[in-house]
């Protein structure tokens, strides 16, 4: 005669909670019911925490899957992209050049998918800078107009005296473009897109999930079709999309979600069918002066310095060496950490160590840099990796003084980063990363990279 049920309970103040309702029928000696006793327990917070745990477990599963393939996959894309660029510098036939551009574009889109997965799982490496979001949004505005087309009316409402935030500018721009593209797709016949910024402060006990403090707000609102509540609740899930097959990967909003939370911020979505959608991003406000936005002149800088390249993938090492040589550098290459240290005794002076992060043979790139710096204090170091999970990071952010060039990269990106490394003041290689036990087998090498 005991019973139990769980359901939503509407309180007198209009709020709703989740309760477990338990009851028991009290009977006399003949079995006749006399009365019923029971209780209600508020389990709203418990159910919320359980859902957060399930989401965290899904996040962790995606992160492990992504980390397991990212490094090797990006090495493959690196070889494809390097070959395409090398051929583009040689061919004169217009049709061949167009085909090469399509191949290169496909490789870049594949790399974007990997980056979006890493962003969702919060495994990407962030390079935050103190930034004026108004200035960054204004710079991105010209790209948005070209991307969205003439049928979308963009209304910029940028707040005066907007606070500064510390954010990875490239990832923020990608997030903003993703939000705007989703908004465009929700307005197939055209419409209005409002991009708004502002200063927001959250106190203790706010209704949302935002930690108390001062934030900079980015709001993107469209006048599109909108979404029902059950669809909006899944909008940030990876691979979830309402678009037709082949029209979307379902990773755009999940990338935004991962990037914002890795940046210690918060993102939410409000939508109503027939009235449009609003996505709001809150990034912590910081003090300090914003760093200047880098100019993009498209010119690949050159040099004549001597570079020691350490890369365990033979094809990647061959093509990166060729790219550096074509930029004027003298290149000495090694297939691993041990070989690099042995070469140091014979090759004389070098100006830059350019090394992959995780390599077989007992020495990773970080350890190679530490050994080389002991012999040659002040030597400048540039790291590269398709997935440098944990090895060079502190809470998802590059440690101070570390320069990292993520794979796959273009020749122009390589040229600019090498010049940045050679121009930087000599700094100390960060101390050893915390040791971690990896599972046995081939997956060890892939997962740690």
C-alpha positions as CSV (number, residue, x, y, z in Angstrom):
1,X,0.0,0.0,0.0
2,X,3.0,2.3,-0.2
3,X,3.3,4.4,-3.3
4,X,5.7,7.1,-4.7
5,X,5.6,9.5,-7.7
6,X,7.7,12.4,-9.0
7,X,6.2,15.4,-10.7
8,X,6.3,19.1,-11.2
9,X,4.6,21.1,-8.4
10,X,3.3,24.6,-8.9
11,X,3.8,26.7,-5.8
12,X,1.6,29.5,-4.6
13,X,4.1,32.2,-5.7
14,X,3.9,30.9,-9.3
15,X,7.3,29.1,-9.3
16,X,7.6,25.4,-10.2
17,X,9.6,22.7,-8.4
18,X,10.2,19.0,-8.8
19,X,8.9,16.9,-5.9
20,X,9.0,13.3,-4.8
21,X,5.5,12.5,-3.3
22,X,5.4,9.4,-1.0
23,X,2.3,8.0,0.7
24,X,1.1,5.1,2.8
25,X,-2.4,3.9,3.6
26,X,-3.0,3.0,7.3
27,X,-5.5,0.1,7.7
28,X,-7.2,-1.5,10.7
29,X,-7.1,-5.2,11.5
30,X,-9.7,-6.0,8.9
31,X,-7.9,-4.2,6.2
32,X,-10.2,-1.2,6.1
33,X,-8.4,2.0,5.1
34,X,-8.4,4.5,8.0
35,X,-6.2,7.3,6.8
36,X,-3.3,8.1,4.6
37,X,0.0,9.7,5.6
38,X,2.7,10.9,3.3
39,X,5.3,13.6,2.5
40,X,6.7,15.7,-0.3
41,X,10.4,16.2,-0.8
42,X,11.7,19.1,-3.0
43,X,14.4,17.5,-5.3
44,X,14.6,20.4,-7.7
45,X,18.3,21.1,-7.0
46,X,19.2,17.4,-6.9
47,X,17.7,16.9,-10.4
48,X,19.4,20.0,-11.7
49,X,22.8,18.7,-10.4
50,X,22.1,15.2,-11.9
51,X,21.4,16.8,-15.3
52,X,24.6,18.9,-15.0
53,X,26.5,15.7,-14.3
54,X,25.0,14.0,-17.3
55,X,26.0,16.9,-19.5
56,X,29.5,16.9,-18.0
57,X,29.8,13.2,-18.8
58,X,28.7,13.8,-22.4
59,X,31.2,16.6,-22.6
60,X,34.0,14.4,-21.3
61,X,33.1,11.7,-23.8
62,X,33.2,14.1,-26.7
63,X,36.5,15.5,-25.4
64,X,38.2,12.1,-25.2
65,X,37.0,11.2,-28.7
66,X,38.2,14.5,-30.1
67,X,41.5,14.4,-28.3
68,X,42.1,10.9,-29.6
69,X,41.9,11.9,-33.2
70,X,42.7,15.6,-33.3
71,X,46.5,15.3,-33.5
72,X,46.8,12.6,-36.1
73,X,43.9,14.1,-38.1
74,X,45.5,17.6,-38.1
75,X,48.8,16.1,-39.2
76,X,47.1,14.6,-42.2
77,X,45.4,18.0,-43.0
78,X,48.8,19.6,-42.5
79,X,50.3,17.5,-45.3
80,X,47.3,18.1,-47.6
81,X,47.4,21.9,-47.0
82,X,51.2,22.1,-47.5
83,X,51.1,20.2,-50.8
84,X,48.2,22.4,-52.0
85,X,50.1,25.6,-51.2
86,X,53.3,24.3,-52.8
87,X,51.4,23.5,-56.0
88,X,49.6,26.8,-56.0
89,X,52.9,28.6,-56.1
90,X,54.0,26.6,-59.2
91,X,50.9,26.1,-61.4
92,X,49.8,28.7,-64.0
93,X,46.8,26.8,-65.5
94,X,43.7,28.5,-64.2
95,X,41.5,25.4,-64.0
96,X,44.2,23.6,-62.0
97,X,44.5,26.6,-59.7
98,X,40.8,26.6,-59.1
99,X,40.8,22.9,-58.3
100,X,43.7,23.4,-55.9
101,X,41.8,26.2,-54.2
102,X,38.8,23.9,-53.7
103,X,41.0,21.2,-52.2
104,X,42.6,23.7,-49.8
105,X,39.2,25.0,-48.9
106,X,38.0,21.5,-48.0
107,X,41.0,21.0,-45.8
108,X,40.4,24.2,-44.0
109,X,36.7,23.3,-43.4
110,X,37.9,19.9,-42.0
111,X,40.3,21.7,-39.7
112,X,37.5,24.0,-38.6
113,X,35.4,21.0,-37.6
114,X,38.2,19.7,-35.4
115,X,38.6,23.1,-33.8
116,X,34.8,23.2,-33.1
117,X,34.9,19.8,-31.5
118,X,37.9,20.9,-29.3
119,X,36.1,24.1,-28.5
120,X,32.9,22.3,-27.4
121,X,34.9,19.9,-25.2
122,X,36.9,22.8,-23.8
123,X,40.2,21.2,-24.9
124,X,41.4,24.0,-27.2
125,X,44.3,26.2,-26.3
126,X,43.2,29.8,-25.7
127,X,45.4,32.9,-26.2
128,X,43.4,35.6,-24.3
129,X,44.2,39.3,-24.6
130,X,42.6,42.3,-22.9
131,X,40.2,43.4,-25.6
132,X,37.7,46.1,-26.4
133,X,34.8,44.0,-27.8
134,X,33.3,47.0,-29.6
135,X,36.5,47.5,-31.6
136,X,36.7,43.8,-32.3
137,X,33.1,43.6,-33.4
138,X,33.6,46.6,-35.7
139,X,36.6,45.0,-37.4
140,X,34.5,41.8,-37.9
141,X,31.6,43.8,-39.2
142,X,32.9,44.0,-42.8
143,X,33.2,40.2,-42.9
144,X,29.7,39.8,-41.6
145,X,28.2,42.0,-44.3
146,X,29.9,39.9,-47.0
147,X,29.0,36.6,-45.3
148,X,25.3,37.3,-44.5
149,X,24.3,38.9,-47.8
150,X,22.3,42.0,-48.6
151,X,18.9,40.6,-47.4
152,X,20.0,40.8,-43.8
153,X,19.9,44.2,-42.2
154,X,22.6,44.4,-39.5
155,X,21.9,46.8,-36.6
156,X,24.9,47.4,-34.4
157,X,24.1,48.8,-31.0
158,X,27.5,49.1,-29.3
159,X,27.4,50.5,-25.8
160,X,29.5,53.5,-24.8
161,X,32.1,53.1,-22.2
162,X,32.0,49.3,-22.6
163,X,34.3,47.5,-20.1
164,X,37.2,45.3,-21.3
165,X,37.4,41.5,-21.2
166,X,40.2,39.0,-21.6
167,X,39.4,36.8,-24.5
168,X,40.9,34.8,-27.3
169,X,40.1,37.2,-30.2
170,X,40.2,34.6,-33.0
171,X,37.8,32.3,-31.1
172,X,35.5,35.2,-30.2
173,X,35.3,36.2,-33.9
174,X,34.6,32.6,-34.9
175,X,31.8,32.5,-32.2
176,X,30.3,35.8,-33.4
177,X,30.3,34.6,-37.0
178,X,28.7,31.3,-36.0
179,X,25.9,33.1,-34.2
180,X,25.3,35.4,-37.1
181,X,25.3,32.5,-39.7
182,X,22.7,30.6,-37.5
183,X,20.6,33.8,-37.4
184,X,20.8,34.2,-41.2
185,X,19.7,30.6,-41.7
186,X,16.7,31.3,-39.4
187,X,15.7,34.2,-41.7
188,X,15.6,32.6,-45.2
189,X,13.5,35.5,-46.6
190,X,15.8,38.1,-45.0
191,X,15.3,40.0,-41.8
192,X,16.9,42.1,-39.1
193,X,20.0,41.1,-37.0
194,X,20.8,43.1,-33.9
195,X,24.3,42.9,-32.4
196,X,24.3,44.6,-29.0
197,X,26.9,45.1,-26.3
198,X,26.7,46.3,-22.7
199,X,28.0,46.1,-19.2
200,X,26.2,43.8,-16.8
201,X,26.5,43.0,-13.1
202,X,25.2,39.8,-11.5
203,X,24.7,39.6,-7.7
204,X,24.2,36.7,-5.4
205,X,21.1,34.6,-5.9
206,X,20.5,35.6,-9.5
207,X,18.0,33.4,-11.4
208,X,20.5,32.1,-13.9
209,X,23.7,30.1,-13.7
210,X,26.0,33.1,-13.9
211,X,28.6,33.6,-11.1
212,X,28.3,36.9,-9.3
213,X,30.5,39.6,-10.7
214,X,30.9,42.2,-13.5
215,X,30.5,41.1,-17.1
216,X,30.7,42.4,-20.7
217,X,27.6,41.3,-22.7
218,X,27.3,40.4,-26.3
219,X,23.8,39.9,-27.5
220,X,22.8,38.6,-31.0
221,X,19.1,38.8,-31.9
222,X,17.4,37.7,-35.1
223,X,13.8,38.2,-36.4
224,X,13.7,34.7,-37.7
225,X,11.4,31.6,-37.2
226,X,12.4,31.0,-33.6
227,X,12.4,27.6,-31.8
228,X,10.1,25.8,-29.4
229,X,11.4,25.3,-25.9
230,X,12.4,21.7,-26.4
231,X,14.5,22.5,-29.4
232,X,16.1,25.6,-27.8
233,X,17.1,23.5,-24.7
234,X,19.2,21.2,-27.0
235,X,20.6,24.0,-29.2
236,X,24.1,23.8,-27.6
237,X,24.3,20.0,-27.9
238,X,27.0,18.8,-30.3
239,X,25.8,17.5,-33.7
240,X,22.2,18.7,-32.9
241,X,20.8,20.7,-35.8
242,X,17.4,21.6,-37.2
243,X,18.9,22.1,-40.7
244,X,18.5,19.6,-43.5
245,X,21.1,16.9,-44.0
246,X,24.3,18.4,-45.4
247,X,23.3,22.0,-44.5
248,X,24.9,22.1,-41.1
249,X,27.2,20.1,-38.8
250,X,25.5,20.9,-35.5
251,X,28.8,22.2,-34.1
252,X,28.4,26.0,-34.5
253,X,26.5,26.7,-31.2
254,X,28.3,23.9,-29.3
255,X,31.6,25.6,-30.2
256,X,30.2,28.9,-28.9
257,X,29.1,27.2,-25.7
258,X,32.5,25.5,-25.1
259,X,34.6,28.6,-25.9
260,X,32.5,30.8,-23.6
261,X,32.6,28.5,-20.6
262,X,36.3,27.8,-21.1
263,X,36.7,31.6,-21.0
264,X,34.9,31.6,-17.6
265,X,31.8,33.2,-19.0
266,X,28.2,32.2,-19.6
267,X,25.9,31.8,-22.6
268,X,22.2,31.4,-22.8
269,X,19.5,31.3,-25.5
270,X,16.0,32.7,-25.5
271,X,13.7,31.8,-28.4
272,X,10.0,32.0,-29.3
273,X,8.4,30.5,-32.4
274,X,7.5,33.2,-34.9
275,X,9.4,35.9,-32.9
276,X,13.1,35.1,-33.3
277,X,16.0,34.1,-31.1
278,X,18.4,35.9,-28.8
279,X,21.8,34.5,-27.8
280,X,23.6,36.3,-25.0
281,X,27.2,35.9,-24.1
282,X,28.6,37.1,-20.8
283,X,32.4,37.4,-20.5
284,X,34.1,38.5,-17.2
285,X,35.0,42.2,-17.1
286,X,38.7,42.9,-16.4
287,X,40.8,46.0,-15.6
288,X,43.7,47.1,-17.8
289,X,44.5,48.6,-21.2
290,X,43.4,46.7,-24.3
291,X,46.1,45.4,-26.6
292,X,46.1,46.7,-30.2
293,X,44.4,44.6,-32.8
294,X,46.9,43.0,-35.1
295,X,47.0,44.2,-38.7
296,X,46.3,41.6,-41.3
297,X,48.4,42.6,-44.3
298,X,48.5,39.2,-45.9
299,X,52.3,39.4,-46.5
300,X,54.4,36.5,-45.4
301,X,57.5,37.9,-43.6
302,X,60.8,36.3,-44.4
303,X,64.2,35.8,-42.6
304,X,67.6,34.3,-42.8
305,X,68.0,32.8,-39.3
306,X,68.8,29.2,-38.5
307,X,66.0,27.0,-37.2
308,X,66.1,23.6,-35.6
309,X,62.8,21.8,-36.6
310,X,61.8,18.8,-34.5
311,X,58.8,16.8,-35.9
312,X,58.2,13.1,-35.7
313,X,55.8,12.8,-38.7
314,X,58.0,12.4,-41.7
315,X,55.6,14.0,-44.2
316,X,54.9,17.0,-42.0
317,X,58.6,17.5,-41.3
318,X,59.4,17.4,-45.0
319,X,56.8,20.0,-46.0
320,X,57.4,22.3,-43.0
321,X,61.1,22.3,-43.7
322,X,60.4,23.2,-47.4
323,X,58.1,26.0,-46.3
324,X,60.7,27.5,-44.0
325,X,63.4,27.2,-46.6
326,X,61.2,28.9,-49.2
327,X,60.9,31.8,-46.7
328,X,64.7,32.2,-46.6
329,X,65.5,30.3,-43.4
330,X,68.3,27.8,-42.9
331,X,66.6,24.6,-41.6
332,X,68.1,21.7,-39.6
333,X,65.5,19.0,-38.9
334,X,65.2,16.1,-36.5
335,X,62.7,13.3,-36.2
336,X,62.6,13.3,-32.4
337,X,63.8,14.8,-29.2
338,X,66.9,12.5,-28.8
339,X,68.0,13.2,-32.3
340,X,67.5,17.0,-31.8
341,X,69.8,16.9,-28.7
342,X,72.4,15.0,-30.6
343,X,72.3,17.4,-33.5
344,X,73.0,20.3,-31.1
345,X,76.5,19.1,-30.5
346,X,77.3,19.3,-34.3
347,X,75.3,22.1,-35.9
348,X,76.7,25.1,-34.1
349,X,74.5,28.1,-33.3
350,X,70.7,28.2,-33.9
351,X,68.3,31.0,-33.5
352,X,65.0,29.2,-33.0
353,X,63.8,25.8,-31.8
354,X,60.6,24.9,-33.6
355,X,59.2,21.7,-32.1
356,X,56.1,19.5,-31.9
357,X,54.7,19.1,-28.4
358,X,54.3,15.4,-28.0
359,X,56.6,12.9,-29.8
360,X,57.7,9.3,-29.4
361,X,61.1,8.3,-28.0
362,X,60.8,9.4,-24.4
363,X,61.1,13.2,-24.8
364,X,58.2,15.5,-25.7
365,X,58.7,19.0,-27.1
366,X,58.5,20.7,-23.8
367,X,61.3,18.5,-22.4
368,X,63.4,19.0,-25.5
369,X,63.0,22.8,-25.0
370,X,64.1,22.5,-21.4
371,X,67.2,20.4,-22.3
372,X,68.1,22.8,-25.1
373,X,67.7,25.8,-22.9
374,X,70.1,24.3,-20.3
375,X,72.8,24.2,-23.0
376,X,71.8,27.4,-24.7
377,X,70.1,29.8,-22.3
378,X,67.9,32.4,-23.9
379,X,67.2,30.4,-27.0
380,X,63.8,31.3,-28.5
381,X,61.3,28.4,-28.7
382,X,58.1,28.0,-30.8
383,X,55.8,25.0,-30.2
384,X,53.4,23.4,-32.6
385,X,50.7,20.7,-32.2
386,X,47.4,19.5,-33.5
387,X,46.3,18.9,-29.9
388,X,48.5,20.2,-27.1
389,X,46.1,19.1,-24.3
390,X,47.5,20.0,-21.0
391,X,51.1,20.0,-22.0
392,X,51.5,23.7,-22.4
393,X,48.4,24.9,-20.7
394,X,47.2,26.3,-17.4
395,X,43.4,25.9,-17.1
396,X,43.1,25.8,-20.9
397,X,45.3,28.9,-21.4
398,X,48.8,29.0,-22.7
399,X,51.3,29.5,-19.9
400,X,53.2,32.8,-19.8
401,X,56.0,33.1,-22.3
402,X,54.8,30.1,-24.4
403,X,54.3,30.5,-28.2
404,X,52.2,27.9,-29.9
405,X,51.3,27.5,-33.6
406,X,48.3,25.1,-33.9
407,X,48.2,22.6,-36.7
408,X,47.2,22.7,-39.5
409,X,48.5,26.1,-40.5
410,X,49.2,27.9,-43.7
411,X,52.6,29.1,-44.9
412,X,51.6,32.7,-44.1
413,X,50.7,31.7,-40.5
414,X,54.0,29.9,-40.1
415,X,55.9,32.9,-41.4
416,X,54.2,35.3,-39.0
417,X,54.6,33.1,-36.0
418,X,58.2,32.4,-36.7
419,X,58.9,36.1,-36.9
420,X,57.0,36.7,-33.7
421,X,59.0,34.0,-31.9
422,X,62.3,35.4,-33.2
423,X,61.4,39.0,-32.2
424,X,60.2,38.0,-28.7
425,X,62.5,38.5,-25.7
426,X,64.1,35.3,-24.5
427,X,62.0,33.7,-21.9
428,X,62.0,30.6,-19.7
429,X,60.4,27.4,-20.8
430,X,57.5,26.6,-18.3
431,X,58.2,24.0,-15.7
432,X,57.2,20.4,-16.1
433,X,53.5,19.7,-16.6
434,X,51.8,17.6,-13.9
435,X,52.3,13.9,-14.6
436,X,49.3,12.0,-15.7
437,X,48.7,8.3,-16.0
438,X,47.7,7.4,-19.5
439,X,45.9,4.1,-20.5
440,X,48.0,1.5,-22.2
441,X,48.2,0.9,-25.9
442,X,48.4,2.9,-29.1
443,X,45.8,5.3,-27.7
444,X,48.3,6.6,-25.2
445,X,50.3,8.5,-27.8
446,X,47.2,9.8,-29.6
447,X,45.3,11.0,-26.6
448,X,48.3,12.9,-25.1
449,X,49.0,14.7,-28.3
